[in-house]
Amino acid sequence: MYETILMPVDGTSTDRAIIEHIKLLAKTLGSRVVVFHVATSVAAQWHGGEAGGEKVEEGESYLNAVKAEFEAIGVPAEAELAFGEPVREIVRRVHERGCDLVAMSTHGHRLVGDLFLGTTASPVQHQVNVPVLLLRAK
């Protein structure tokens, strides 16, 4: 059903909800998971793949740790770090990698908070032609 699942993460505790859910889903369906993070620091915005520093290293380390969690249960996984604007990079990866599901945790903001903080999940939903699974973090 879902051969390749793109799972954008932001490196916060919010990620745990989607990670645990996708572990079960991917294992059951025999899916491959692309664990994906977009570095958004000033250096990442200006220097893209040439950006370095502590934040980039932390992002890579986090991605590799999540990838290892999937591999430990027999789910094929890849870790990818992109640079720039999250919505644009997520949409690009869906097309480039042929992903057939995007799975993301949401912060669960309400009302006014959604206007300012729900800036990734909603635009992604409207710019891809594959299902988007949004799981609200507890």
Secondary structure, DSSP 8 states (H G I E B T S, - for coil): --SEEEEE--SSTTHHHHHHHHHHHHHHHT-EEEEEEEE-SHHHHHHGGG--SHHHHHHHHHHHHHHHHHHHTT--EEEEEEES-HHHHHHHHHHHHT-SEEEEEE----THHHHHH-TTHHHHHHH-SS-EEEEE--
